């Protein structure tokens, strides 16, 4: 039997993470998502004190396409979620799952010493249980 409290976020997270500059366009973000297969990109911080942001396929669909806005004119910083929810890499995946359930999200940005080290999704949390 798998002991969920012993599995750390760092053990199942995706790393390295694909990032994007907040001044990039929604079109550029969509292109990166298509090329990588990722449905969310971490938006780079301006400096060490700045919070991480996240832009997702849903952001592009709901905030740009559904409103008929031109993908090449809308900046990522105008549609991203910031601050996004982060989790330390040493937390267990049970806590990560609880945090996702409580906030109704499916991905968390993973940090270590306030630096980006990965991303964990609901799919990542389930992987140890379906091997």
Buried (B, 14 or more C-beta within 10 A) or exposed (E): EEEBEEBBBBBBBBEEBBBBEBEBBBBBBBEBBEEEEBEBBBBBBEEEEEEBBBBBBEBBEEBBEEEEBEBEEBBBBBBBBBEBBBBBBEBBBBBBBEBBEEEEBBBBBBBEEEEBBBBBBBEBBEEEEEE
